[in-house]
């Protein structure tokens, strides 16, 4: 399951991640939705989920939550590393 913010909901509803996609919960006040999909967890799934950036958050299963957290941490580290390199060049 994953949560999508109001910026992503419309797109995800019209272009489902998978044919098994279902809306599990809607929050009209904030515009976000919780979706479920029944898929094999693989590289392609992680790539698709990452393509939504901060517009989605995986809720379950915990194995996928942990892996997404790890991928995002690595991306964060890479961007921070780039800032450190740039600041050294500018000194």
Secondary structure, DSSP 8 states (H G I E B T S, - for coil): -EEE-HHHHHHHHHS-SSTT-EEEEEETTTTEEEEE-----SHHHHHHHHHTGGGEEE-S-HHHHHHHHHHHHHHHHHHHHHHHHHHHHT-
